[in-house]
Amino acid sequence: AWVADITACFADTAAWVANITACSADTTARVTDITACSEDTTAWVAETVYLLADAAFGSKKINLIPTNQKKAV
């Protein structure tokens, strides 16, 4: 009975290790997916900002210094 108990305990331990390993792999895959999603979102935001700026200002250069603030040459 003792040997059977020890054998069962080892089998349980092996199953536990397998579950932890699978969980770790799932977590790694989930982190990879979240990272890719975050990169996609960042790229989408950048593209959206660019498109909005392009729609608002077109190809005109944006003058950050008002004309009346420029120093006379």
C-alpha positions, 0 to 999 in steps of 0.5 A: 500500500505504501508503494502504491501511495508513493507511486500515486503521489509521483503521478499526481506530482507529474500531472501537477508539473504538466499542468503548471507547464501548460499554464505557463505556456498559455500565459506566455502566449497570452502575454504575446497576444496582448503585446501584439494587440498593444503594438497594433493599437499604438500603430492605429492611434498613431495612424489616426492622429496622422490622418486627423492632422492631415485632414485638419491641416492638409499639406500646409506647414504648421507655423508654431510661432504666430506671425506677430511673435516673429522677430524682425530681421 
